Amino acid sequence: MADRIFKRASVPRAFALYALLSAGVVGALLAAAGWARAWRIDAPGLFWILAALVIVGELLPIPVPRRHGLAKVTISTAFALAILLRFGAGPATLVYVASLVIADGAARVAPFKVLFNAAQYALSMVAAAGVLAVTGTTAIERLSAHDIPAVLGAAAAAFVANHLLACAGAALLAGLPVRRYMFDDLSFQAWTAGCLLAFAPAVLASSQVSLALVPVSFVPMLAIYVGGRGAAINAHRATHDALTELPNRVLLAERLERSLELAAREQRPLAVMLLDVDEFKAINDTLGHDLGDAVLKQVAGRLRDAIGAKGMLARLGGDEFAALIEGDRRKVEAVAQDVLAALSPPLDIDALALDVNASIGLACFPQHGTSASELVRHADIALYRAKESGASVRSYTDEDDEHSIDRRALAAQLRRGIERGELAVHYQPKVPLRGGMTCGFEALARWDHPQLGWIGPDGFIPLAERTGIIKRLTEKVLETALEQCEQWRGEGLDVTVSVNVSTRSLLDQDLTRTIRALLDRFDLPTGALQLEITESRIVADLRRARTTLEELRAMGVMIAIDDFGTGFSSLSQLQQLPIDEIKIDRSFVTRMESDRSDAVLVRSIIELARNLGLRVTAEGVENEDTRCTLRKLGCDYAQGFHLGRPAVAEQCRQFLVEPQAPVLAAVS
């Protein structure tokens, strides 16, 4: 039974036990002191005024902007202590606890937290009453200088009891040492509590002059509350993100610096987590910024729930979030997995179910850095490597730093290389398997690096996608390929060119306009161009990509799915896509003569395409037997080193002027 209660408590078991123990101690102490028999309300008007001010003061805590966040000071303490001095422990405890229950109930605080807060308030009153009892001070009707030492002692006891209990409770909730909370901002706590508790005898003294002065004494407190609220709002705006209400980059930097100081002093581990929403730009570009903002709000809510009290979550800007986690690498990696699990269910936004993925980079103190800037930089490098490698989570390593420097330098060189004309386009023929002239070439980008020599597309296309260069690179390849196509057609050769387009380019709103302008510039029919889209990438962004594909297909541009078989296309998805051709991935074609399962798969893809009225090209044809088998199966075109390697345009002329003989051999 007890275990079920603790599971529903929504707080750590240790804290729940601590709350129960504190409540038990309160009950025992009050019963032993006979507080129920000690009530003496000889001035009911004053009592009810003070009781009302206690409740109002608890409901209206004064927000105080602090360097490390927003503190809230409840002014109910002053009036509760005034009740204790005038009417005794029983009335003061009852009113003080009742005000707390009312305020926490309005704020929907967890039941065990309410229980602990009530016990904390009661014990602070009991501690103050104990000091008064020791000094022989009870029910002060006329406050005099003789009573001041006892009053100050009672106020000090209330503060100490309240502070110790609160620090222990906060430590149990966060799973951290009590000492950490005991001395954290102690001077501020003592100063604010001291001012409030010192106000109690002033309230009591004013009541001796006139009962009307007691509520008047609340007016300065109300003025401070209004001013503090305005200051708190401004401070909150300066340190929090307006969209998600999460801490911003400024507040994260302050917390990180302070946490590093404590971690270094107490030899405790600490970690920085950076998170980036994958393909978020595509959401903004295709669905609009309003829906993009809605996505960020839901993502922030899920991250907040997943991280909870384990760390501090902040939004750095755009689709990038950060978290400060107290713990070692194992703990922060577990938190990262919790975050990914929280993001896995689709987001429900405006009747759309959107799948959102994220990449996470981690850096731990002191292994990966000892300064705030170093930890954030290394977490950012780990995030970049996670995106590049396709891993969801990656912790920083020294090798990542060297790799990052090389890749960033390479990215800058690529940008300059495009402008300097270092980018070249080679062409690989698509050979018809039933004979006839070769009429199609796939344009393949190559980078002639001044120091590194020729770099293939796998060496720089992913880099271009992640650094924003892909748009300019795609435009350059399209321009070069279509210009060459114009030259071939000017010689009377009926040629089409195929250009690979990444998902990022496909989701670029300018792509259709750019292609139309290039076709007009070179006076080419739209059928002279075919775009190749990698299957796994387009399926992941099917909804967002379909509009662009339909616009291009309506223009007359042909569409092919590249690397077919490596993704997760379904028949229904193929029917929805406006495509003309399927290109079977080379990994299946090269093994089809030796692996029966690959042969069956290739045959099935060809039959599927035939039933859908699509052309089929097989990539990776490395020998004559494979070529013969593909023709027998009904494949239309083939590519591979056996038929023709990628070459510069001048070397491709033989394919255009010499008819390809049909394959006559039959392979059983």
Secondary structure as UniProt FT lines:
FT   HELIX           2..7
FT   TURN            8..9
FT   HELIX           13..33
FT   HELIX           35..37
FT   HELIX           44..59
FT   STRAND          62..66
FT   TURN            67..68
FT   STRAND          69..73
FT   HELIX           76..87
FT   HELIX           89..106
FT   TURN            107..108
FT   HELIX           111..135
FT   HELIX           145..147
FT   HELIX           148..174
FT   HELIX           178..182
FT   TURN            184..185
FT   HELIX           186..209
FT   TURN            211..212
FT   HELIX           213..216
FT   HELIX           218..239
FT   TURN            242..244
FT   HELIX           249..266
FT   STRAND          270..277
FT   TURN            278..279
FT   HELIX           280..287
FT   HELIX           289..307
FT   HELIX           308..310
FT   STRAND          311..317
FT   TURN            318..319
FT   STRAND          320..326
FT   HELIX           329..343
FT   STRAND          347..349
FT   TURN            350..351
FT   STRAND          352..354
FT   STRAND          358..365
FT   TURN            366..368
FT   HELIX           372..389
FT   STRAND          393..395
FT   HELIX           398..420
FT   STRAND          423..432
FT   TURN            433..434
FT   STRAND          440..449
FT   TURN            450..452
FT   STRAND          453..455
FT   HELIX           457..467
FT   HELIX           470..490
FT   TURN            491..492
FT   STRAND          496..500
FT   HELIX           503..506
FT   TURN            509..510
FT   HELIX           511..521
FT   TURN            522..523
FT   HELIX           526..528
FT   STRAND          529..534
FT   HELIX           535..540
FT   HELIX           542..555
FT   STRAND          558..564
FT   HELIX           571..576
FT   STRAND          581..584
FT   HELIX           586..589
FT   TURN            590..594
FT   HELIX           596..611
FT   TURN            612..613
FT   STRAND          615..618
FT   HELIX           624..633
FT   STRAND          637..638
FT   TURN            641..643
FT   HELIX           649..652
FT   HELIX           653..657
//
